[in-house]
Amino acid sequence: MATATETSTAPPTFAENHMNDVPSSLPSTSNPYQAAREALDRDGFVVLPASLFPTFDLASLRDAASTLTASARSGKWPYIRTLPKQFPPWPSKPGEHGIWGVQHLMHPLNPSHATFARSYFDAELLKYVSVLIGCSEEDLTMELYNMLVRPDGEFALRWHRDDIPPEASDVEELERLGKPGFHAQWNLALYDDASLVVVPGSHKRARTSFERSADPYEPNMPGQLVVKLQAGEVAFYNNNILHRGVYDPTKERMTLHGSIGTTLGSSERARNVLQHGVGAWAKEYDFEDFEPAMRERARAMREALVEMGKSSGEVGFYSKDE
Ligand SMILES: O=C(O)CCC(=O)C(=O)O
């Protein structure tokens, strides 16, 4: 029989070892995918520890991200988000104010496209994505993979919901929020990152009168929470949660910003995805240099994106910039 001393010196169990990996927002259930979904449904965001994604190769991702960011800042990589513009379309040159994002990480013209694609089509990530969307892995659609970087000067994003304009009435907001999102969106931090600010729970309700009349850059929205990510952590968030970005131009930021959809909702997602221009190159992408299982997954998801492009016609831009 074990004595008290023996018990206290026994090696920690797996659960004890990983207790601090799990952010407090994750409910205690034995199924981690379901736990993530419950937290996302409840709070509108969920942070997953780096330990859940052992195949993410942070060193290679940082290398690839630094090279592409340098190319974007110098005007060589044309797919960028420029200051002071919050929404697409963005110009292809940084101009005098510089950039805050790099678009199309998986574009075949990027010499490191496969490094980024390996993290986007990662088997474990796709399992989370399919549970969070509520579809099977066969129904997943390739969407966007971009990167949010340290802005070249002072910059912040206004409070917004990605897919609901600020002019929407309470009724319109609630109607849209009541519909399924048909995609999952995430930030994967390559360096510690505290730029995303959310109002937890706001993905399930219309804006309060305070939120509605607040300054677009209100620094203290009631209930706001800064989503703090350590390098390697992944935050999934509902793109219609009330959120903004607050950036520190002196601190390195390279956060991969991805979304994956489902064939069950391609018409709803078409404008959101295609306005970023991914349709122009995705059909040329062959994934030849991938290992076979990943190649098959990537091809199927790419085909679903190409189909979405064919059936949606001209989608235009949903530009909320003044
Ligand atoms: O910087 C971030 O993490 C937020 C980005 C964002 O809100 C957006 O692109 O709409």
The ligand as a Tripos MOL2 file, in Angstrom:
@<TRIPOS>MOLECULE
LIG
   10     9     1     0     0
SMALL
NO_CHARGES

@<TRIPOS>ATOM
      1 O1         -4.8160   42.1460  -35.0330 O.co2     1 LIG1
      2 C1         -5.6800   41.3170  -34.7350 C.2       1 LIG1
      3 O2         -5.4170   40.2840  -34.1200 O.co2     1 LIG1
      4 C2         -7.1230   41.5760  -35.1240 C.3       1 LIG1
      5 C3         -7.2880   41.7410  -36.5940 C.3       1 LIG1
      6 C4         -8.6860   42.0820  -36.9670 C.2       1 LIG1
      7 O3         -9.5080   42.3900  -36.1520 O.2       1 LIG1
      8 C5         -9.1000   42.0570  -38.3580 C.2       1 LIG1
      9 O4         -8.2690   41.7660  -39.2470 O.co2     1 LIG1
     10 O5        -10.3070   42.3210  -38.6190 O.co2     1 LIG1
@<TRIPOS>BOND
     1     1     2 2
     2     2     3 1
     3     2     4 1
     4     4     5 1
     5     5     6 1
     6     6     7 2
     7     6     8 1
     8     8     9 2
     9     8    10 1
@<TRIPOS>SUBSTRUCTURE
     1 LIG1         1 GROUP 0 **** ****
